[in-house]
Amino acid sequence: MNTDVVLTCALTGAGDTSSKSEHVPVTPERIAASAIEAANAGASAVHVHVRDVKTGKGSRDPAHFREVVDRIRESGVDIVLNLTVGMGAQIQMGELDPRVWGGETDLVPAEERFRHIVELKPEICTLDCGSMNFGEDTVVVNRLMDLRWMALRAKELGVKPELEVFDMGQIQHALALIREGLVDTPPLFQFCLDIASGAPATAEAIIAMRSMLPPGANWAAFGISRSQMPMVALAMLLGGHVRVGLEDSLYLSRGVLATNAQLVAKARRIVEELGGQVLCPAGAREKLSLKKQW
């Protein structure tokens, strides 16, 4: 069991959720405010996506990331910053002809996906370690050559990649990056569970994925929707860190819409009821071997 737990709050994501709950932050101002609220509720870190302020859809606009990060840093609230680089890898394919790309396609070079990381230098950036299906007509593409480029760039910047893995094949990709010296030790893995086409949110899946990690690796796990809070307890009991937030589930309990701060507070209670503690940001940096960049 892990009794010194890094608790990450995934604030907003990129899914079609802003129309389903008024608590999902859309504007940079609200995303930053939600990060500060999560920090005050006890989060060790926040995982940051940004959204188009007019449509509410996921965005990779560096100006939005800059505003979110500036607002958090200027607030004086200490929190570990984890910025996504997952956007810009999506292909929506035509129903009858997969060679016809739909309007939701957003596929750009790795360098474009990494612009805000170069500019803002957070402590952590996510690195989705493989390609997979999302929904009926959408594929997210993460080529190994792009992963190598982004891992090396992160290393040069002193930013730790959070190696997001949705199945055991993606762990194989992450291990290749580590063997090639593109990821500093100790590596940080995030097991993303219960997503369609990925690993299920079960103890068996976590144990199998954990068994593949190199000695000394740090890891966390999260589940989406109703598996979110069970995975908090299970990940901790199996030796990992945890993640909650509106990116992964909109509900505090059955039929009750949540805020990010409420999800953090509930996860913290679970950790403490099980005999652990949630690390402060400084403790999380030490635990994960992070470099504070500001």
N, C-alpha and C positions, 0 to 999 in steps of 0.2 A: 504494500500500500504506500502511496505517496502522501505524506502529511504536510509537505510544503508546496502548495499548489499555485501555479500561475493561472489566473482566471482572465481570459480574453473575452471582450464583448465585441461581436461583429455587428456593427451599427445599422447598416442599411442594405447591403448587397446590391444586386443589379436586377433581381427578379421583378415580376409584375405584382408587387405587393403594396405599393404606395396608395393604390386605389382601394385596398382592402382594409387598411387601418390608418387612422389619422395620426397615429404615433410614429409611423415610419418617416424618418427625416429625409427631406428631399433637397432643400437648399443648403449650400455650404454653411450658412449661419446656423441652421437647425442641426446639421450633422455635427458640427463642432460643439454646439450646446449639449447635444445628446452624449457626446464623448465625455464632456466635463461632468455631466450628471452620472454617467456610468462610473467614472473615476471616483466621484464622491460617494457612490454606493459601494465601492470596494474593489472595482476592477483593477487588475494589474496592468492590462494592455487593452488597446482598442484596435480593431481591424477595420480599415477605412476603405469603402468604395465612395464614389460620388455619382450624382444623378443629374440629368438634364433638368434644369429648373422649370422648363415649360411643359415637358411631357412626363416627367417623373421616371423616365427610363434610364438605365445604366449609362454612364458616360465615362470617358477617359480624358476629359479636358484638364490639362495641367493647371489652368487658372483656378478651377474648382478645388483641386487638391491643394494648391497653394493657399487659398483662402481658408480652407478647413484647418490646415496645419498651422498657419499663422495665428488664427483665432485661438487654437488650443495652447500654443506656446505662449502667446501674449496674456493668456488668462492667469498664468502662474501655477496652474494645476499640473502636477507631475503625473505623467502616464506614458507607458511605452507605446510608441507609434508603429503600427504594422500596416503598410499600404499595399493594396492589391496591385498586381501587374496582370491580372487575369483578363482584362478587357482588350479587345482588338484581335481576338483569336476565334471569332464565331462565323460560321457559314450556315446560312439558312438555305436549304435546297428545295427546288420545285417538286411538287407532289408527283408529277408524271415524268419529269426529266430532271435528274439531279444536277445536270450541267447548267440549269437555270437557277441563278442565285436570287433569293428574295431580299426584301427591303431591310430585314433585320441583320443582314450580313455585315460584319465589321471585322475585316481581316487586314492587318497592317504588319510591317516588319517589326522584329523584336526591339529594335532601337526606338521605334515610335512608342511602343508599349512601355518603355523604360524611361521616357523623358522626365516624368515627375520624380522618379527615384533619384536620378542624377542631380536634379535641381534641389530636392528637399532633404535627401539623405536621412531617411527614417532609420530607426534601429533595426527594423525587420521589413522585408518585402516578401510577399507570397510568390511561390514558384509552382504552378500547377504542372505536375510531372508526367503528363500524358494526354492523349486525345481520347474523347469519348462522346457518346450520344447524349443530347439533352432534349427531351421531348420527342415528338414525332418526326420533325424535319430539320433539326439543328444539330450540328456537329461542332464541338470545340476542338481546335487543332493546336497542339503543342508539339512541334517537331523536336526531335532530340538535338538537332543543330541549334535551334533557337534556345532550348534550355541551357545548352552549353554556353552560348553567348551571354545570356542573362546571368547565369551563375558566376561566370568570370567577371562580368561587370560589377555585380554586387560585391564580390570579393575585393575588387580594386577600390570600391567606395567605402569598404568597411561596414557594409549592410549585411546582416545575416539573413539568408533566404529561409523562409519557412517552407519546407518541402511538402506541399499539399499532395496527398496521395489518396486516390479514390478506390484503388484495388491493389493487388499484389504485383501486377505487371508494372504499375507506375512506381512502386518501390524499387523494382529492378532498375528503372531509369535513374532514380535518385541515387542508388548505390553506385551506378556508373559514374555519376558526377563526382561523388565522394572519392572513388578509386582514382579518378583522373586528377585529383587535387584541386578541383574547381570549387569545392565547398569546404570551408574550414571546419575543424573539429572543435567542440562536439557539434554534430549536426542537429537540426531541429526539424522534426517531422510533425505533420498534422494529418490524422486519419479522418477523412471526410466520409461519413457513414449515412446510409439510408437514402442516398441519392440514386435515382433510377440509373441503371447501367453500372453502378458501383457496388461496393461491399455493403452488406447489411449491418444494421446496428445491433450486433450481438457480441456476447463475450467471446464466442468462438472466432469471430472475424478479428476482433482486437488482438486476441492471443496469437493468431496466425500471423498477422501483420507485425506485431511486436517481435515475434521470433526471428524476423528477417533483418532487424536493425543491427547496426554495428555496436560493439560495446561502448558504453558511455553516451549513447545518443539520447537526447531529450525528445519526448514525444507528447502529443496531446491528441484528444479525440473529441469529436462532436457528432451529434445526430440532429436531424432536422425534424420539424413538426413535433408530433407527440413523443418522439424518442429523445428530445433535447435534454430534459432533466434526468431521465434514467441514465443517459450517457455521462452526465456529470458524475453521478455516483460510481458508475462502472469504471470509467476511465481512472478516477482517483484510486479506487480499490485495486485496480490492476497496475498501478504505478505511474500513471500519466498525469498530464495537466488537462485543463478543461476549457471549453468555449461555449458561450451562450450569446443570444442577441437576436434582434429582429431580422437579420439576414436569414436566420435558420428557423425561427418560429415566431408567429405573431401573438401567441397566447400565453398568458400566465397560468391559467387553468381552463378547464372546459368552458368555452363560451365567453371567457373574460380576456379582452385584448390587453396586451402588456405594453409597458414602456421598456426601453433598454435598462434603465436603472432598476426597475422591478425584477427583471430577469436576473440581473447581476446579484441583487440582494437575495433572491431565492437560491441561486446557485451557491452563494457564500454560506447561507444557512445550511445547505446540504453538506458542504465541505466541513463546516464546523461541527455539525451533528455527528459526522463520521469520525471526528477526532483530529481533524486537520486544521490548517490555517491557510488563508489566502495571502500570498506574498504581496507586499507593497511593490510599487514600480522599481525601487532601488533593489529590493530583494530579487525581483524577477530578472533584472539585468545581470545580477551576480549569478543566479541559478542558470541562466541560458547563455552566459558568456557574451553579453551584448555590449556594444560601444554606444554610450550616450553621445549623440551628435550635436546637442544644442544645450 
